[in-house]
Amino acid sequence: MKFLPLVWCNLKRKKLRTSLTILSILVAFLLFGFLCALKQSLTVGVSMAGADRLIARHKISLIMLLPESYKARMQRIPGVAAAVHQTWFGGIYQDPKNFFASMPVEPAEFRAMFPEFVLPDEQVKAWETKRNGGIVGRVTAERFGWKIGDRIPIRSPIWQRAGGNDGWEFDLVGIFDGAKKGTDLSQFFFRYDYFDEARARGKGQVGWYTVRIENPENAAEIARTIDAEFANSPYETKTEPEGAFAQGFAQQVGDIGKMLIAILSAVFFTILLVAGNTMAQAVRERTEELGVLKAMGFTNELVLALVLAESMVITAAGGLAGLGLAWLVAANGSPAPSILPVFYLPPRDVLIGVGLVGALGLVAGLLPAVQAMRLQIAVALRRQG
């Protein structure tokens, strides 16, 4: 600790260069944090997927419907504990840009299948008794300023009411929270019986099924059995684990992990060159001073440590500030709630970022530090003369 003033003085020698280096590192780690939050948002369905849940959809496409009668047949299959259906509604509130996920469901069965959605008992009772009642996640409720008791007009670009009207009205009876961090709180759910009775077409048909199985180890076998049950019918199915379904949905954007690695590799390689060049210049400019320090009794190891300390201080100042700023940005919520309903910086990625800060400081300063350590006193002092 007693050498920190010396390190600080060396950093202040070229204030502009040091400031620009710190700023470039800050931007790099701000980008790292933002991309990690983006990856979390796009792949949250994978991490939240239940190991005991399967998704059964139409074999050809997710947009094609399945008969509601499939539920009873699925529940008779050995190893299946329950099956519930959902249908994509595509809700729009007031303006087309105010889009959010909305789906008709059967309240009691849906809540049993998805315990991650937490709703007070009195709101559960209201939802189960009010025919046009709907519940919404807290993120969307806060986004639009909705409160319980409001009548919410929603348009659907997919489903029209009998008579050709695409406008639907729901009474908001509940606002749900998540049992754990990462739960999608942007969705809106309403009663399937109200929806099926009022829609102009597709009566008795649903979008897909979520199937809970008794033993996750038998997931592949049960999925094959479900698909065999409906093989050679007009509505064949494709059944897969919920995590695989979410992964496939996310990969429609692309391989998020590979894109993240490619972008960050380019960024950090550039920042490594910038920080390494800064440290190399700093050592070259202080060759004579390093020789004097060694002549005064500073050991090679101590000189090595001083140069590495400078590198670590620069990268820590920029890197930790960048991570902190990224965390603050993510903590303020999603920049695009309709597209990225879940947006936060996971603690795991923060720890990875801190590790990268240390690694960057070590690698950037290692070569200049070794050069300073190997510097001979006579050579250094000769340059002074």
Secondary structure, DSSP 8 states (H G I E B T S, - for coil): -TTHHHHHHHHHTTHHHHHHHHHHHHHHHHHHHHHHHHHHHHHHHHHH--TTEEEEEESS-TTS-EETTHHHHHHTSTTEEEEEEE----EE-SSTT-EE-EEEE-HHHHHHH-TTEE--HHHHHHHHH-TTEEEEEHHHHHHHT--TT-EEEEE-SS--BTTS--EEEEEEEEEEEESSTT-----EEEEHHHHHHHBSS-TTEESEEEEEES-GGGHHHHHHHHHHHTTTSTT-EEEEEHHHHHHHHHTTS--HHHHHHHHHHHHHHHHHHHHHHHHHHHHHHTHHHHHHHHHTT--HHHHHHHHHHHHHHHHHHHHHHHHHHHHHHHHT--SSTTT-S-----HHHHHHHHHHHHHHHHHHHHHHHHHHHH--HHHHHHHH-
